Amino acid sequence: MTESGDRRPHKKISVVGVGSVGTAIAYACLIRGSAGALALHDTNAAKVRAEVLDLTHGSQFVPHCAIVGSDDIAVTAHSAIVIVTAGAKQHPGQSRLDLAATNVAMAHTLTPRLLEHSPDAVIIFVTNPVDVVTYAAVKAVQPAPGRIIGSGTLLDSSRFRFMIAERARVAVGNVHAFIVGERGDSEIPLWSAVSIGGVRAADFRIDGVPVFRAQVRDEIGTNVVNAAYEIISGKGATNLAIGLATARIIEAILQDQRRVLPVSTVQDGAHGISDVALSLPTVVSAEGAQRILELALSTDELEGLRTSAQTLKDAQRSLGL
């Protein structure tokens, strides 16, 4: 720790792809003081230079962070973490799985190159469809367990918690809840595990009236799934919240926080599911994604999770994975 009491880890973070999501991640890391150095990479050299200039011009107002950028992938060398947002983006009316072929091909070719420059890095994929892309990256390089992960349903879980907090009239920090499975249309809200200030959702009341009845639960679940589509329709992309969510994953790794986050990893038996990347509550530490926490699921939740896994396996198979 420095004399000023600064506990920020002075390690390098690289962001590959400086579109709206990549720049939001870089900005979130900068203002939160997530790392000591940022490197931006994109094939568009002018865009990279412009983003670096824009970020560095605010240096007076944020914790110190060296920022560089280049269209040469070597700029990512010696990174502790590499975040990948590169790839085709989702357009209005398009599902995440529609993006699969283009972005899977990108993951196959990009991942080995990134590890050549940063062999000890944890690689975090944010590119959609994040589960299939993460699976493709793992199969391309066969890394140590937990070293390649996807941002998964962390953002969806944040949306879920926010909507629950609104209904419960409490601060979102008092809500614990997870979305699991595919980061997409088949994802599963785990209502059986929701806790609001320690009270189960099924038992939560305001003025003696149950808040989370079946109709409300269904409405919130639908709104979580459709949130990205609504944002994309209105502004063209989701970027700000995923920037903050990714910064949280970065901090969990760099600070060895052992946070339980619903990130996407290739599963190896949890809930009877294997050989597919999807999100479950996962301990995230300096080693990347570590052990899976197998929550007690209701019969419907377990069936839904396995259906979600099969949806992703079908997508993998259609892409030759």
BELZI-V553031 format. One record per helix or strand. SS is the DSSP state (H for helix, E for strand). FROM is the first residue (numbers start at 1). TO is the last residue. If there is no record, write none. Layout:
ss=SS from=FROM to=TO
ss=SS from=FROM to=TO
//
This chain:
ss=E from=12 to=16
ss=H from=20 to=32
ss=E from=37 to=41
ss=H from=45 to=56
ss=H from=59 to=61
ss=E from=66 to=70
ss=H from=73 to=76
ss=E from=81 to=84
ss=H from=96 to=117
ss=E from=122 to=125
ss=H from=130 to=141
ss=E from=148 to=150
ss=H from=154 to=168
ss=H from=172 to=174
ss=E from=175 to=176
ss=E from=179 to=181
ss=E from=188 to=189
ss=H from=191 to=193
ss=E from=195 to=196
ss=E from=199 to=200
ss=H from=201 to=203
ss=E from=205 to=206
ss=E from=209 to=210
ss=H from=214 to=235
ss=H from=240 to=254
ss=E from=259 to=268
ss=H from=270 to=272
ss=E from=274 to=285
ss=E from=288 to=292
ss=H from=299 to=318
//
